[in-house]
Amino acid sequence: MENIILIGMPGSGKSTVGVLLAKVLGYGFLDTDLLLQQREGMLLQDLLDSRGMEGFLDAEEAAVRTVDCDHCVIAPGGSVVCRPGAMARLQALGRVVYLKLSPGELAGRLQNLATRGVVMAPGQTVRDLYGRRAPLYERYAGLTVETGGLTLEETLAALRRALAEDGGGAEG
């Protein structure tokens, strides 16, 4: 299957850049957060509030395991790396690309943590979350694109360049 999966922290631009990348490549686009909301019949934050962190992660993994597409850009939730089964499914679907931002830049982008459906322990900061997840993003990614300080257009261009250099699929 020829898909591109964008992983990274909440606020790293997976969905925003993913839609644009899909458009220029002529691919479909799938946001697994939306898939999860549809499957569960509730918003991400409501799911997190009602089932807790582990229940949320279980539901997210179950949703990701149902994904079956080709020629799509897939934007999973930032917590998807917390479940090896979910990541195994995504890796089987295509190339996994880590959109990497610094903790400081992420903190500036994430203004709505209390309502966004971000899987965080009580008292945990964005920096704490980054410290826990960054090694997982790096482990699962076949390709990392540094997006710090880049505009949306520059991020898209950097992503397309990296994909082309890594073996095609970004020339659309």
Rosetta constraint file for C-alpha pairs under 8 A:
AtomPair CA 1 CA 69 HARMONIC 7.61 0.50
AtomPair CA 1 CA 70 HARMONIC 5.41 0.50
AtomPair CA 1 CA 71 HARMONIC 7.29 0.50
AtomPair CA 1 CA 92 HARMONIC 7.86 0.50
AtomPair CA 1 CA 93 HARMONIC 5.62 0.50
AtomPair CA 1 CA 94 HARMONIC 6.01 0.50
AtomPair CA 2 CA 70 HARMONIC 5.56 0.50
AtomPair CA 2 CA 71 HARMONIC 5.17 0.50
AtomPair CA 2 CA 72 HARMONIC 7.42 0.50
AtomPair CA 2 CA 93 HARMONIC 6.95 0.50
AtomPair CA 2 CA 94 HARMONIC 5.39 0.50
AtomPair CA 2 CA 95 HARMONIC 7.68 0.50
AtomPair CA 3 CA 69 HARMONIC 7.65 0.50
AtomPair CA 3 CA 70 HARMONIC 5.76 0.50
AtomPair CA 3 CA 71 HARMONIC 4.92 0.50
AtomPair CA 3 CA 72 HARMONIC 4.90 0.50
AtomPair CA 3 CA 73 HARMONIC 5.81 0.50
AtomPair CA 3 CA 74 HARMONIC 7.23 0.50
AtomPair CA 3 CA 93 HARMONIC 6.02 0.50
AtomPair CA 3 CA 94 HARMONIC 4.50 0.50
AtomPair CA 3 CA 95 HARMONIC 6.34 0.50
AtomPair CA 4 CA 71 HARMONIC 7.75 0.50
AtomPair CA 4 CA 72 HARMONIC 6.42 0.50
AtomPair CA 4 CA 73 HARMONIC 4.77 0.50
AtomPair CA 4 CA 74 HARMONIC 6.14 0.50
AtomPair CA 4 CA 94 HARMONIC 5.58 0.50
AtomPair CA 4 CA 95 HARMONIC 5.00 0.50
AtomPair CA 4 CA 96 HARMONIC 6.11 0.50
AtomPair CA 4 CA 97 HARMONIC 7.20 0.50
AtomPair CA 5 CA 73 HARMONIC 5.80 0.50
AtomPair CA 5 CA 74 HARMONIC 4.65 0.50
AtomPair CA 5 CA 75 HARMONIC 6.05 0.50
AtomPair CA 5 CA 76 HARMONIC 7.57 0.50
AtomPair CA 5 CA 90 HARMONIC 6.98 0.50
AtomPair CA 5 CA 94 HARMONIC 6.67 0.50
AtomPair CA 5 CA 95 HARMONIC 5.95 0.50
AtomPair CA 5 CA 96 HARMONIC 4.64 0.50
AtomPair CA 5 CA 97 HARMONIC 5.97 0.50
AtomPair CA 6 CA 14 HARMONIC 5.68 0.50
AtomPair CA 6 CA 18 HARMONIC 7.20 0.50
AtomPair CA 6 CA 73 HARMONIC 7.41 0.50
AtomPair CA 6 CA 74 HARMONIC 6.23 0.50
AtomPair CA 6 CA 75 HARMONIC 5.23 0.50
AtomPair CA 6 CA 76 HARMONIC 7.03 0.50
AtomPair CA 6 CA 96 HARMONIC 6.00 0.50
AtomPair CA 6 CA 97 HARMONIC 4.93 0.50
AtomPair CA 6 CA 98 HARMONIC 5.93 0.50
AtomPair CA 6 CA 99 HARMONIC 6.70 0.50
AtomPair CA 7 CA 14 HARMONIC 6.66 0.50
AtomPair CA 7 CA 75 HARMONIC 6.72 0.50
AtomPair CA 7 CA 76 HARMONIC 6.51 0.50
AtomPair CA 7 CA 77 HARMONIC 7.64 0.50
AtomPair CA 7 CA 78 HARMONIC 6.52 0.50
AtomPair CA 7 CA 96 HARMONIC 6.94 0.50
AtomPair CA 7 CA 97 HARMONIC 6.00 0.50
AtomPair CA 7 CA 98 HARMONIC 4.82 0.50
AtomPair CA 7 CA 99 HARMONIC 6.19 0.50
AtomPair CA 7 CA 137 HARMONIC 6.83 0.50
AtomPair CA 7 CA 141 HARMONIC 7.72 0.50
AtomPair CA 8 CA 12 HARMONIC 5.99 0.50
AtomPair CA 8 CA 14 HARMONIC 7.04 0.50
AtomPair CA 8 CA 78 HARMONIC 5.51 0.50
AtomPair CA 8 CA 98 HARMONIC 5.47 0.50
AtomPair CA 8 CA 99 HARMONIC 5.28 0.50
AtomPair CA 8 CA 100 HARMONIC 6.35 0.50
AtomPair CA 8 CA 134 HARMONIC 7.98 0.50
AtomPair CA 8 CA 137 HARMONIC 6.44 0.50
AtomPair CA 9 CA 78 HARMONIC 4.84 0.50
AtomPair CA 9 CA 79 HARMONIC 7.75 0.50
AtomPair CA 9 CA 99 HARMONIC 7.98 0.50
AtomPair CA 9 CA 100 HARMONIC 7.81 0.50
AtomPair CA 9 CA 101 HARMONIC 7.98 0.50
AtomPair CA 9 CA 106 HARMONIC 7.76 0.50
AtomPair CA 9 CA 130 HARMONIC 7.20 0.50
AtomPair CA 9 CA 133 HARMONIC 7.74 0.50
AtomPair CA 10 CA 77 HARMONIC 7.14 0.50
AtomPair CA 10 CA 78 HARMONIC 5.19 0.50
AtomPair CA 10 CA 106 HARMONIC 7.79 0.50
AtomPair CA 10 CA 110 HARMONIC 7.56 0.50
AtomPair CA 10 CA 118 HARMONIC 7.20 0.50
AtomPair CA 11 CA 106 HARMONIC 6.21 0.50
AtomPair CA 11 CA 109 HARMONIC 5.95 0.50
AtomPair CA 11 CA 110 HARMONIC 6.06 0.50
AtomPair CA 12 CA 99 HARMONIC 6.33 0.50
AtomPair CA 12 CA 100 HARMONIC 7.00 0.50
AtomPair CA 12 CA 101 HARMONIC 6.39 0.50
AtomPair CA 12 CA 106 HARMONIC 6.81 0.50
AtomPair CA 13 CA 17 HARMONIC 5.60 0.50
AtomPair CA 13 CA 18 HARMONIC 7.70 0.50
AtomPair CA 13 CA 99 HARMONIC 7.52 0.50
AtomPair CA 14 CA 18 HARMONIC 5.49 0.50
AtomPair CA 14 CA 75 HARMONIC 5.50 0.50
AtomPair CA 14 CA 76 HARMONIC 7.79 0.50
AtomPair CA 14 CA 99 HARMONIC 7.18 0.50
AtomPair CA 15 CA 19 HARMONIC 6.14 0.50
AtomPair CA 15 CA 31 HARMONIC 6.62 0.50
AtomPair CA 15 CA 75 HARMONIC 5.58 0.50
AtomPair CA 16 CA 20 HARMONIC 6.76 0.50
AtomPair CA 17 CA 21 HARMONIC 6.01 0.50
AtomPair CA 17 CA 152 HARMONIC 6.97 0.50
AtomPair CA 17 CA 155 HARMONIC 7.47 0.50
AtomPair CA 17 CA 156 HARMONIC 6.26 0.50
AtomPair CA 18 CA 22 HARMONIC 6.03 0.50
AtomPair CA 18 CA 29 HARMONIC 7.00 0.50
AtomPair CA 18 CA 73 HARMONIC 5.98 0.50
AtomPair CA 18 CA 74 HARMONIC 7.10 0.50
AtomPair CA 18 CA 75 HARMONIC 6.50 0.50
AtomPair CA 19 CA 23 HARMONIC 6.23 0.50
AtomPair CA 19 CA 29 HARMONIC 6.10 0.50
AtomPair CA 19 CA 73 HARMONIC 7.55 0.50
AtomPair CA 20 CA 24 HARMONIC 6.35 0.50
AtomPair CA 20 CA 156 HARMONIC 7.41 0.50
AtomPair CA 21 CA 25 HARMONIC 6.11 0.50
AtomPair CA 21 CA 27 HARMONIC 7.98 0.50
AtomPair CA 21 CA 73 HARMONIC 7.29 0.50
AtomPair CA 21 CA 156 HARMONIC 6.68 0.50
AtomPair CA 21 CA 160 HARMONIC 7.82 0.50
AtomPair CA 22 CA 26 HARMONIC 5.74 0.50
AtomPair CA 22 CA 27 HARMONIC 4.57 0.50
AtomPair CA 22 CA 28 HARMONIC 5.80 0.50
AtomPair CA 22 CA 29 HARMONIC 5.90 0.50
AtomPair CA 22 CA 72 HARMONIC 6.82 0.50
AtomPair CA 22 CA 73 HARMONIC 5.69 0.50
AtomPair CA 23 CA 27 HARMONIC 6.38 0.50
AtomPair CA 23 CA 28 HARMONIC 7.73 0.50
AtomPair CA 24 CA 172 HARMONIC 5.66 0.50
AtomPair CA 25 CA 169 HARMONIC 7.70 0.50
AtomPair CA 25 CA 170 HARMONIC 6.40 0.50
AtomPair CA 25 CA 171 HARMONIC 6.95 0.50
AtomPair CA 25 CA 172 HARMONIC 4.17 0.50
AtomPair CA 26 CA 172 HARMONIC 6.77 0.50
AtomPair CA 27 CA 71 HARMONIC 5.13 0.50
AtomPair CA 27 CA 72 HARMONIC 4.88 0.50
AtomPair CA 27 CA 73 HARMONIC 6.56 0.50
AtomPair CA 28 CA 71 HARMONIC 6.34 0.50
AtomPair CA 28 CA 72 HARMONIC 4.33 0.50
AtomPair CA 28 CA 73 HARMONIC 6.20 0.50
AtomPair CA 29 CA 72 HARMONIC 5.26 0.50
AtomPair CA 29 CA 73 HARMONIC 4.86 0.50
AtomPair CA 29 CA 74 HARMONIC 5.92 0.50
AtomPair CA 29 CA 75 HARMONIC 7.84 0.50
AtomPair CA 30 CA 35 HARMONIC 7.96 0.50
AtomPair CA 30 CA 72 HARMONIC 6.89 0.50
AtomPair CA 30 CA 73 HARMONIC 6.30 0.50
AtomPair CA 30 CA 74 HARMONIC 4.78 0.50
AtomPair CA 30 CA 75 HARMONIC 6.18 0.50
AtomPair CA 31 CA 35 HARMONIC 6.64 0.50
AtomPair CA 31 CA 74 HARMONIC 5.94 0.50
AtomPair CA 31 CA 75 HARMONIC 4.74 0.50
AtomPair CA 31 CA 76 HARMONIC 5.87 0.50
AtomPair CA 31 CA 77 HARMONIC 7.88 0.50
AtomPair CA 32 CA 36 HARMONIC 5.98 0.50
AtomPair CA 32 CA 63 HARMONIC 7.39 0.50
AtomPair CA 32 CA 64 HARMONIC 6.71 0.50
AtomPair CA 32 CA 74 HARMONIC 7.24 0.50
AtomPair CA 32 CA 75 HARMONIC 6.18 0.50
AtomPair CA 32 CA 76 HARMONIC 4.76 0.50
AtomPair CA 32 CA 77 HARMONIC 6.48 0.50
AtomPair CA 33 CA 37 HARMONIC 6.22 0.50
AtomPair CA 33 CA 44 HARMONIC 7.36 0.50
AtomPair CA 33 CA 60 HARMONIC 7.91 0.50
AtomPair CA 33 CA 76 HARMONIC 6.31 0.50
AtomPair CA 33 CA 77 HARMONIC 5.68 0.50
AtomPair CA 34 CA 38 HARMONIC 6.20 0.50
AtomPair CA 35 CA 39 HARMONIC 6.15 0.50
AtomPair CA 35 CA 63 HARMONIC 6.84 0.50
AtomPair CA 36 CA 40 HARMONIC 6.07 0.50
AtomPair CA 36 CA 44 HARMONIC 7.76 0.50
AtomPair CA 36 CA 59 HARMONIC 7.29 0.50
AtomPair CA 36 CA 60 HARMONIC 6.19 0.50
AtomPair CA 36 CA 63 HARMONIC 5.69 0.50
AtomPair CA 37 CA 41 HARMONIC 5.59 0.50
AtomPair CA 37 CA 42 HARMONIC 5.28 0.50
AtomPair CA 37 CA 43 HARMONIC 5.44 0.50
AtomPair CA 37 CA 44 HARMONIC 6.21 0.50
AtomPair CA 38 CA 42 HARMONIC 7.07 0.50
AtomPair CA 39 CA 63 HARMONIC 7.28 0.50
AtomPair CA 40 CA 47 HARMONIC 7.70 0.50
AtomPair CA 40 CA 59 HARMONIC 7.95 0.50
AtomPair CA 42 CA 46 HARMONIC 6.14 0.50
AtomPair CA 42 CA 47 HARMONIC 6.26 0.50
AtomPair CA 43 CA 47 HARMONIC 6.23 0.50
AtomPair CA 43 CA 117 HARMONIC 7.85 0.50
AtomPair CA 44 CA 48 HARMONIC 6.16 0.50
AtomPair CA 44 CA 116 HARMONIC 7.12 0.50
AtomPair CA 44 CA 117 HARMONIC 4.75 0.50
AtomPair CA 45 CA 49 HARMONIC 6.00 0.50
AtomPair CA 45 CA 115 HARMONIC 5.83 0.50
AtomPair CA 45 CA 116 HARMONIC 6.01 0.50
AtomPair CA 45 CA 117 HARMONIC 3.91 0.50
AtomPair CA 45 CA 118 HARMONIC 7.43 0.50
AtomPair CA 46 CA 50 HARMONIC 5.98 0.50
AtomPair CA 46 CA 117 HARMONIC 7.62 0.50
AtomPair CA 47 CA 51 HARMONIC 5.88 0.50
AtomPair CA 47 CA 52 HARMONIC 7.57 0.50
AtomPair CA 47 CA 56 HARMONIC 6.28 0.50
AtomPair CA 47 CA 117 HARMONIC 7.93 0.50
AtomPair CA 48 CA 52 HARMONIC 4.98 0.50
AtomPair CA 48 CA 53 HARMONIC 6.05 0.50
AtomPair CA 48 CA 55 HARMONIC 7.48 0.50
AtomPair CA 48 CA 56 HARMONIC 5.45 0.50
AtomPair CA 48 CA 117 HARMONIC 6.43 0.50
AtomPair CA 48 CA 119 HARMONIC 7.31 0.50
AtomPair CA 51 CA 55 HARMONIC 4.81 0.50
AtomPair CA 51 CA 56 HARMONIC 6.02 0.50
AtomPair CA 52 CA 56 HARMONIC 6.07 0.50
AtomPair CA 53 CA 57 HARMONIC 6.18 0.50
AtomPair CA 53 CA 119 HARMONIC 6.03 0.50
AtomPair CA 53 CA 120 HARMONIC 7.47 0.50
AtomPair CA 53 CA 121 HARMONIC 7.74 0.50
AtomPair CA 54 CA 58 HARMONIC 6.11 0.50
AtomPair CA 55 CA 59 HARMONIC 6.20 0.50
AtomPair CA 56 CA 60 HARMONIC 6.08 0.50
AtomPair CA 56 CA 119 HARMONIC 7.92 0.50
AtomPair CA 57 CA 61 HARMONIC 6.08 0.50
AtomPair CA 57 CA 79 HARMONIC 7.31 0.50
AtomPair CA 57 CA 80 HARMONIC 7.41 0.50
AtomPair CA 57 CA 82 HARMONIC 7.42 0.50
AtomPair CA 57 CA 83 HARMONIC 7.17 0.50
AtomPair CA 58 CA 62 HARMONIC 6.22 0.50
AtomPair CA 59 CA 63 HARMONIC 6.19 0.50
AtomPair CA 60 CA 64 HARMONIC 6.18 0.50
AtomPair CA 60 CA 80 HARMONIC 6.99 0.50
AtomPair CA 60 CA 86 HARMONIC 7.95 0.50
AtomPair CA 61 CA 65 HARMONIC 6.09 0.50
AtomPair CA 61 CA 80 HARMONIC 6.98 0.50
AtomPair CA 61 CA 83 HARMONIC 6.59 0.50
AtomPair CA 61 CA 85 HARMONIC 6.89 0.50
AtomPair CA 61 CA 86 HARMONIC 4.91 0.50
AtomPair CA 62 CA 66 HARMONIC 6.75 0.50
AtomPair CA 62 CA 86 HARMONIC 7.63 0.50
AtomPair CA 63 CA 67 HARMONIC 7.10 0.50
AtomPair CA 64 CA 76 HARMONIC 7.92 0.50
AtomPair CA 64 CA 86 HARMONIC 5.82 0.50
AtomPair CA 64 CA 89 HARMONIC 7.20 0.50
AtomPair CA 64 CA 90 HARMONIC 7.53 0.50
AtomPair CA 65 CA 85 HARMONIC 7.74 0.50
AtomPair CA 65 CA 86 HARMONIC 6.07 0.50
AtomPair CA 65 CA 89 HARMONIC 5.92 0.50
AtomPair CA 68 CA 93 HARMONIC 7.63 0.50
AtomPair CA 69 CA 93 HARMONIC 7.66 0.50
AtomPair CA 70 CA 93 HARMONIC 7.76 0.50
AtomPair CA 76 CA 80 HARMONIC 6.47 0.50
AtomPair CA 78 CA 118 HARMONIC 7.91 0.50
AtomPair CA 79 CA 118 HARMONIC 7.74 0.50
AtomPair CA 79 CA 119 HARMONIC 6.55 0.50
AtomPair CA 80 CA 86 HARMONIC 6.36 0.50
AtomPair CA 80 CA 87 HARMONIC 6.78 0.50
AtomPair CA 81 CA 86 HARMONIC 7.29 0.50
AtomPair CA 81 CA 87 HARMONIC 6.05 0.50
AtomPair CA 81 CA 133 HARMONIC 7.35 0.50
AtomPair CA 81 CA 136 HARMONIC 6.09 0.50
AtomPair CA 81 CA 137 HARMONIC 6.58 0.50
AtomPair CA 81 CA 140 HARMONIC 7.69 0.50
AtomPair CA 82 CA 133 HARMONIC 7.76 0.50
AtomPair CA 82 CA 136 HARMONIC 7.65 0.50
AtomPair CA 83 CA 87 HARMONIC 6.53 0.50
AtomPair CA 84 CA 88 HARMONIC 6.01 0.50
AtomPair CA 85 CA 89 HARMONIC 6.37 0.50
AtomPair CA 86 CA 90 HARMONIC 6.37 0.50
AtomPair CA 87 CA 91 HARMONIC 5.99 0.50
AtomPair CA 87 CA 140 HARMONIC 7.18 0.50
AtomPair CA 88 CA 92 HARMONIC 6.17 0.50
AtomPair CA 89 CA 93 HARMONIC 6.43 0.50
AtomPair CA 90 CA 94 HARMONIC 6.73 0.50
AtomPair CA 90 CA 96 HARMONIC 7.39 0.50
AtomPair CA 91 CA 95 HARMONIC 6.50 0.50
AtomPair CA 91 CA 96 HARMONIC 6.29 0.50
AtomPair CA 91 CA 140 HARMONIC 7.84 0.50
AtomPair CA 95 CA 141 HARMONIC 7.87 0.50
AtomPair CA 95 CA 142 HARMONIC 6.45 0.50
AtomPair CA 95 CA 143 HARMONIC 7.84 0.50
AtomPair CA 96 CA 140 HARMONIC 7.16 0.50
AtomPair CA 96 CA 141 HARMONIC 4.95 0.50
AtomPair CA 96 CA 142 HARMONIC 5.44 0.50
AtomPair CA 96 CA 143 HARMONIC 6.57 0.50
AtomPair CA 97 CA 141 HARMONIC 5.30 0.50
AtomPair CA 97 CA 142 HARMONIC 6.10 0.50
AtomPair CA 97 CA 143 HARMONIC 4.81 0.50
AtomPair CA 97 CA 144 HARMONIC 5.59 0.50
AtomPair CA 97 CA 145 HARMONIC 7.12 0.50
AtomPair CA 98 CA 137 HARMONIC 6.23 0.50
AtomPair CA 98 CA 138 HARMONIC 7.07 0.50
AtomPair CA 98 CA 141 HARMONIC 5.61 0.50
AtomPair CA 98 CA 142 HARMONIC 7.93 0.50
AtomPair CA 98 CA 143 HARMONIC 6.26 0.50
AtomPair CA 98 CA 144 HARMONIC 4.61 0.50
AtomPair CA 98 CA 145 HARMONIC 6.10 0.50
AtomPair CA 99 CA 144 HARMONIC 6.24 0.50
AtomPair CA 99 CA 145 HARMONIC 5.23 0.50
AtomPair CA 99 CA 146 HARMONIC 6.27 0.50
AtomPair CA 99 CA 147 HARMONIC 6.37 0.50
AtomPair CA 100 CA 144 HARMONIC 6.77 0.50
AtomPair CA 100 CA 145 HARMONIC 5.99 0.50
AtomPair CA 100 CA 146 HARMONIC 4.90 0.50
AtomPair CA 100 CA 147 HARMONIC 5.81 0.50
AtomPair CA 100 CA 148 HARMONIC 7.21 0.50
AtomPair CA 101 CA 105 HARMONIC 6.38 0.50
AtomPair CA 101 CA 106 HARMONIC 6.54 0.50
AtomPair CA 101 CA 146 HARMONIC 6.45 0.50
AtomPair CA 101 CA 147 HARMONIC 5.78 0.50
AtomPair CA 101 CA 148 HARMONIC 5.09 0.50
AtomPair CA 102 CA 106 HARMONIC 6.31 0.50
AtomPair CA 102 CA 148 HARMONIC 6.69 0.50
AtomPair CA 103 CA 107 HARMONIC 6.12 0.50
AtomPair CA 103 CA 126 HARMONIC 6.82 0.50
AtomPair CA 103 CA 127 HARMONIC 5.50 0.50
AtomPair CA 103 CA 130 HARMONIC 6.35 0.50
AtomPair CA 104 CA 108 HARMONIC 6.48 0.50
AtomPair CA 104 CA 127 HARMONIC 7.77 0.50
AtomPair CA 105 CA 109 HARMONIC 6.51 0.50
AtomPair CA 105 CA 148 HARMONIC 7.22 0.50
AtomPair CA 106 CA 110 HARMONIC 6.13 0.50
AtomPair CA 106 CA 126 HARMONIC 7.49 0.50
AtomPair CA 107 CA 111 HARMONIC 7.52 0.50
AtomPair CA 107 CA 126 HARMONIC 6.19 0.50
AtomPair CA 107 CA 127 HARMONIC 7.81 0.50
AtomPair CA 112 CA 116 HARMONIC 5.77 0.50
AtomPair CA 113 CA 117 HARMONIC 7.12 0.50
AtomPair CA 113 CA 118 HARMONIC 6.28 0.50
AtomPair CA 114 CA 118 HARMONIC 7.79 0.50
AtomPair CA 120 CA 124 HARMONIC 6.12 0.50
AtomPair CA 120 CA 125 HARMONIC 7.97 0.50
AtomPair CA 120 CA 129 HARMONIC 6.97 0.50
AtomPair CA 124 CA 128 HARMONIC 5.93 0.50
AtomPair CA 124 CA 129 HARMONIC 6.79 0.50
AtomPair CA 125 CA 129 HARMONIC 6.22 0.50
AtomPair CA 126 CA 130 HARMONIC 6.02 0.50
AtomPair CA 127 CA 131 HARMONIC 6.14 0.50
AtomPair CA 128 CA 132 HARMONIC 6.39 0.50
AtomPair CA 129 CA 133 HARMONIC 6.11 0.50
AtomPair CA 130 CA 134 HARMONIC 5.51 0.50
AtomPair CA 131 CA 135 HARMONIC 7.48 0.50
AtomPair CA 132 CA 136 HARMONIC 7.63 0.50
AtomPair CA 133 CA 137 HARMONIC 6.28 0.50
AtomPair CA 134 CA 138 HARMONIC 6.21 0.50
AtomPair CA 135 CA 139 HARMONIC 6.06 0.50
AtomPair CA 136 CA 140 HARMONIC 6.22 0.50
AtomPair CA 137 CA 141 HARMONIC 5.92 0.50
AtomPair CA 138 CA 144 HARMONIC 7.45 0.50
AtomPair CA 143 CA 162 HARMONIC 7.74 0.50
AtomPair CA 143 CA 166 HARMONIC 7.78 0.50
AtomPair CA 145 CA 158 HARMONIC 7.08 0.50
AtomPair CA 145 CA 159 HARMONIC 6.33 0.50
AtomPair CA 145 CA 162 HARMONIC 7.05 0.50
AtomPair CA 147 CA 155 HARMONIC 5.77 0.50
AtomPair CA 147 CA 158 HARMONIC 7.82 0.50
AtomPair CA 150 CA 154 HARMONIC 5.44 0.50
AtomPair CA 150 CA 155 HARMONIC 5.66 0.50
AtomPair CA 151 CA 155 HARMONIC 6.02 0.50
AtomPair CA 152 CA 156 HARMONIC 6.21 0.50
AtomPair CA 153 CA 157 HARMONIC 6.21 0.50
AtomPair CA 154 CA 158 HARMONIC 6.05 0.50
AtomPair CA 155 CA 159 HARMONIC 6.06 0.50
AtomPair CA 156 CA 160 HARMONIC 6.14 0.50
AtomPair CA 157 CA 161 HARMONIC 6.12 0.50
AtomPair CA 158 CA 162 HARMONIC 6.11 0.50
AtomPair CA 159 CA 163 HARMONIC 6.14 0.50
AtomPair CA 160 CA 164 HARMONIC 6.09 0.50
AtomPair CA 160 CA 170 HARMONIC 4.90 0.50
AtomPair CA 160 CA 171 HARMONIC 7.10 0.50
AtomPair CA 161 CA 165 HARMONIC 6.12 0.50
AtomPair CA 161 CA 170 HARMONIC 7.18 0.50
AtomPair CA 162 CA 166 HARMONIC 6.01 0.50
AtomPair CA 163 CA 167 HARMONIC 6.37 0.50
AtomPair CA 163 CA 168 HARMONIC 5.86 0.50
AtomPair CA 163 CA 169 HARMONIC 6.34 0.50
AtomPair CA 163 CA 170 HARMONIC 5.64 0.50
AtomPair CA 164 CA 168 HARMONIC 4.12 0.50
AtomPair CA 164 CA 169 HARMONIC 6.11 0.50
AtomPair CA 164 CA 170 HARMONIC 5.31 0.50
AtomPair CA 164 CA 171 HARMONIC 6.75 0.50
